[in-house]
Structure formats: structure tokens, C-alpha cells
Amino acid sequence: MLARARSGDEDAFRELTDPYRRELQLHIYRIVGSVHEAEDMLQETLLAAWRGLARFEERASLRAWLYRIATNRSLDALRVNRRRPAEERMTQFPEPTRWNEPLWLEPYPEVLLEGIPDEAPGPEARYEAREGIALAFIAGLQHLPPQQRAVLVLRDVLGYRAGEVAEMLETTETAVNSLLRRARAAFDSRLPAMERDRAPLPSSTHERELVGSFVETVENGDIEGMVALLTDDAWLTMPPLPHAYRGREAIAEFLRGAEERRGAPMRLVATRANTQPAFGCYLAVPDTGVARAFSMLVLTLEGREISAITWFADSNMFARFGLPRTLPQLTTDD
């Protein structure tokens, strides 16, 4: 198969690389935090692999070689495009509990995780597959410098050995170990205990009940009922905006203001992002009979409560989740 691909057989090349497409896209997403950029860079990675296949020396596996290309393409993109969201401090929002560093982040559709093997390709991974895609984990990565980010993902998520990572990044094992120590220290200070094991299992009765209660309170405009579902120290954040609200009282104040600004009820359509419950939010448009795509929410669950709400205002991501742009507007009889 490899010989055929090297001779210019595109079908053979696709057969060689297709098994790794989704995991490579997820790898790129972890580093850059953006689904649409991960899609673009996956295509660049595969094009670079096609053009460079004759130089593949088979000293490492094809998979490791593809990860090397994907990692370096991601780092090159971050160097060239030093995107930093504008630090907007919107006056219509109440004073937040704290101002976060503006963060470029998008949720990852669960459907794109299908077919990715759960096991790490190496023995040294520190995070389980479910931890390594959690939204808080991805957000924590985005605060690290690009090289530290890549090293932490390759070593602690994918389980590659220091020597393998050094070869991928064309550096030394000493440099890799130094980058990893700094990355772990910075990362652990932001996420000292993710406690993902305390979340109910996906699609379990506990998760369905909690998610169902959340939907009911949102669609009924029951803010007090909604915040009663939160942990005492729950967070509400809105990447890329720097506003962060902690605790029931602060979140309730924000939600009351948001409801007043909207002036119309919301409908929620369930989906999943980053292995977590998520919702497409639709806002009724007066005198049209439809509700339009408005924003997306991702919930982080802890036991039988919600420990974080991440609110994404960009409705352009709906298509990636298979969500429509509009819905029929509910009537009082629905």
C-alpha cells in the first residue's frame, strides 16, 4: 500500500491515512482550540504528507509521522497567526467576579469523536481520553505557550515518550522534559483537580434528569430554578469575552440581565460537545413564526449539579453540530 501511494496512487494514500484523520483533527484542535482551524490544518497536514511521502523513512510508524506533521503545522500556524481576541469589557454586563484572559476557544462536536480509539498510543499518558477532550482541559491548554501546549498533549494525553516527542519537534529530550515540567506546573495551577470522575456517565439517568431540569428552567425563564441546579462555586464564562461569574448569586444577576436584553424566550436543542451536554439556543423572532440560532451552551456536571456553564455567542458553529439555523416558534399550546 505504501509503495502504491509513493508511486502517486491517491486512493492508496487515502486508504493509508483515512484511519487517522479524525484523531489528527482532534490533536490539532487541542493545540489551537478552534474547530474550523483544525479542519483547515488537517487538510494542510494531509497535503504535506502526500507531497513528502517519498521522504518518509519508516523509522517511526506512519501514525507518528503524521502526528509530527500535524503538530508542526499547528505550531507554525500559531506563530504566524498570533490571534488574540479583543478584550471587550461590555458595559451592559454586570461586573464579573473576575476578568479572565481573553481566550479563543470553540466547542468540539461529539460526532467528530466517533471512530477515535480510546487507548493512548503510548504507555506514559496521564489523562484518560474523556479528560483529554473536556472543555476545561482544552481551555487550560490555550493558556500555555504553543510549544509547552504541544509537548503536554503529546506526552500526557497521547503518551508518546520524550525521545519520540523530541524527534517530532526536532529538539532534544532535555528540552522536551524542561518544556513538560513548565507546562505541567502552569496547567496544574489552573486545573488542580478536574474531577471528571464525579460527573455522571454520559446518557445516564442522572445526566438525563439534570439536563432535563436545566432545559425546563431555561425555557420557562425560571432563573431561580436554574441557579438552584448549580454548585455553590459554579462558573459561567463566555469565550472569547473575559467576563467570568462565580457562584449562584453572581450567575443569577448575569442571567437576569441577559433575559431582559433578549426580551424573548429561548428554546434549547440538545447536542453534545467535548463529551459534555450542550445545547443550541434559539431566540424567538417577533412576528415571524420562527426562532433563530442564537448561541450555544456547554455544561460541566459534577455529581447531580452543574459546576460550569460555558456560553458561546457564535451561532455560525451550529452547522458543525448538525443543528438548523431556525426552528418553528413554539406557541402557548405547544
Buried (B, 14 or more C-beta within 10 A) or exposed (E): EEEBBBEEBEEBBEEBBEEBBBBBBBBBBBBBBBBEBBBBBBEBBBEBBBEEBEEBEEEBEBBBBBBBBBBBBBBEBBEEEEEEBEEEEEEEBBEBBEEBEBBBBBBBBBBBBEEBEEEBBBEBBEBBBBBBBBBBBBBBBBBBEBBBBBBBBBBBBBBBBBEBBBBBBEBEBEBBBBBBEBBBEBBEEEBEEBEBEEBBEBEEEEBBEBBEBBBEBBBEBEBEBBBEBBBEEBBBBBBBBBBBBBBBEBBBBBBBEBBEEBEBBBBBBBBBBBBBBBBBBBBBBEEEEEBBBBBBBBBBBBEEBBBBBBBBEEBEBBEBBEBEEEBEBEEEEE
